[in-house]
Amino acid sequence: MPSRNAQQDEYPTWVGFIFIFNLIVGTGALALPSAFSHAGWLLGSLAIVVLAFMSYVTVTFVIETMACASAVHNWTRLQFIKRDRVLEHDEDSNVETIIEATAPFDDESEEDVHRPQEHRIVRNDDHDPLISDASIEQTPLNIMYCRQTYYSLSKKIELGEMANMFFGRTGRFLFYFCLAVYLYGDLSIYSAAVAKSLRDVACARNHRSNATDADDGTELCWHDGLLTRLDVYRLCLVGFVSLLGPFTFFNVQKTKYLQLLTVLFRWMAFSVMISIAIHRLLVPGDNVAPIVPKRADITAMPYLIGTCIYSFMCHHSLPSLLTPIAKKDRLKVLVSFDYALIGAFYLALALTGIFAFADIKDLYTLNFVPSADQTSGLLKTVEYFLALFPVFTLSASFPIVAITLRNNLQTLFLDPAQIESYNFFLRRVFFALLAILPPLVVCYFTESVSNLVGFTGCYAGTGIQYLIPVALVWSARHTCDNMIGRGIVNKFRSPFKGTLWLAIVFSWTIACLVLVTLDLVL
């Protein structure tokens, strides 16, 4: 039975639905309309549907791996319980192995049933028993676990722990390296998005609605000032990192109330942007010709692929989001509905945007920044809200991502078991600086959110969203088949069961990487 603290930490299914939506719909959604407009409305719509489906497939792989990791954990603890029972009955002898006949599974032959199985005894006095001592005394070992008990999602096992469980040394290194690169990209995107938003609000009085990013280096921020828009961007960037960067030296945890408040702001912001775009379509301005976006442009596909991969990313945080859900019987339906809703939401955002605006900025909220020619007080208030929307939401996430990156860098380069033996500077200062300084340097020389999103999604995002789930579920299936047997069914198993699906996702991943790399080289 779960402890009282565990029960207090649980939340209902609808809250889990909101959390998954909140995690996926972030900065990637703001960069999606720009990539969509480059690829064309027909090709872009098809790409969003396909990439949403591929992301959903690998999400089910991660959920299955979580249940497999829990089964391995439970099986190991059961061996400790068996060992302790034998030692209680034979305290004077040094028992090193247990030879016993196991109860048959559904797919075991008669020979397999009567073949003794040898389990190596590992002494662990700190293990936490799954059931009470009274239950151990009363329950036969072969029925101590029902089918539903092995495979469960009651214990949070992070992606890194699953990598340690199912990967070898090289696989673990590649996992942490890929995760670190992705988190670096995340921090760079957050920094650039917030700095650009602050810059555009500060320079609103001298902002032309038809200004392009190329004008930022020469156009003055204020009429009588000396600073260009690029100078103000860099000042905002340094100020933002200086203000929030110090949180990386400490531990910060976000609460579910903060997430609920954040998702409320996101729904408001995205709904307002879609509504304004629809209004522009229904009530066009005077002497404004209808916008006819292109239908398809295959050369823009690499950019769109990277942005879509980043826009559907949630895999690295699934254990933290799904484990506290109280009732997990309809977990597959929950995730399916979430992805269907997000896919429809992205299509609505992108399609209304490309038909309403002739030039879509790399950060969609920049199409709604306050301009000097805006006379309506209500619309100006709405424009300020949309312009500052990335500042509020991304500022709350920046310390969390930075701390996560710091911890993964420590795990990658230091021995976690000996972490306290290292000096204070190495433990608390060096890796914190290593987490926040590279994104600052990168964003100082480039403010292109689209390029940052494309690179992060295409390479690090592809690894986390496609390659790692495929490798994890393949290894987890083999481990559980060999350790537990195929007779106990994993009720959280992915509906995409066959090896063919692993091959399809892997082939799709290679195709995406080749296409993106060729685009960068050529």
Disulfide bonds with the S-S distance in Angstrom:
Cys203-Cys221 1.80
